[in-house]
Amino acid sequence: MSLLDHLQTWKDGKSKIFAAERFVVSITPTLGNEKKARYVEIDGNGLLGRATLWEDGSLELEALDKESEQTTIQASHVIATAAELGDCLNWWLSEIATYAPPET
């Protein structure tokens, strides 16, 4: 199974968490011709998150505060295994789930 295909496996494995947190989660089909990529998007807890994975193992994790439009998560990784991908995505998900907007 390619890393791009593993994104669906990760999402399926977290379905109970997504439902409990009332997160809206989507995964794009594989996009691109020369350099393939997929996106996971999470909308919840006041954030819009996007994980972008390219077929070469490059992974970008981001999240924006929906109200302030400020970046709250920005991380880049190079992934070699499905286990590494799962670890990075789980960290990203935990950051989204525990996010508390700054006091204004």
N, C-alpha and C positions, 0 to 999 in steps of 0.2 A: 504494500500500500504506500503510495506517495505521501509526502507531507501534506500536499494540498488536499488529498482525499481524507487525511486524518482530521481535518478541521470538522467535518461532519460527525465523525466519531466522538470528538471532544464535546461538540454541542449536544449530541444525543445523551452523553454521559452526565451532562449538567442540567438536563431538562427539569428535574425536580427543584433545583436551586433557582433556575430562571422563573419557574412558576411561583415558587414561594416568595421571591423578591418582586414579582410582577414585572420582570424585565421583558422587553420585546427584543428578540434576538433573530437575526437573519444572516444567512451565508449566501454569497453570490455563487453562481456557477464559475467554473474556471474561465478566466478572461485572458485575452492577449494571444498573440501568435508567436512572436519571437521570444518573449519572456512571459511565461504564464504566471498568473496570480489569482488569489481569491481573497475576499474580504469577509470578516465577521463584524457585524455591527450590533451593538448593545445600546438600547435606550432604556434608561432607568436610573433611579436615585438622583435625579437632577443632572445626569450626565448623558452625553452622546459619545459612545466609544467606538473606535474602529481599530481592528487588527488587520494588517495587510501582510500576507505571506506570499512571497515569490517562490517559484519552483527551485531556485538555487539555495533556499533556506534563509534568505533575508526576511526578517520579521520586524515590523514597525507596530508599536502599540501606542495608541493615543486615546485621550478622552478630553472633552470640552465641557465646561460648566454651561448648561443651557441658558441660564439667566445672565451670567456675566460674559459669556463667550470666551472665557479665559481657558487656556490649556492647563489641565490639572495632571495629566499623565502624558509623558513623552519618553519612550524608550525604544532602543534599537538593539536587535540581537541577530546573531547568525546561528541558525539551528541546524544540527546534523541528524538528530533522531526524533522520533515521535515522543519519547519521554521528555526530552528538552522542550519540545513544543508545548506539551501539556503543562510542564512546570511554568513556563513563561505565561501561557494563557491563564493558568490558575492564579498566578500573582496578579495579573491584570484584572481578572474578575474580582478578586478579593479587594483590590483597591477601589474598584467601582462600587462594590457592595458596602464598603465601610466609609465611603466618602461622606464628609460632612461639610457643607458649604461654609465659607468664612463668614463670620458675623459682620454685618454692615452697620 
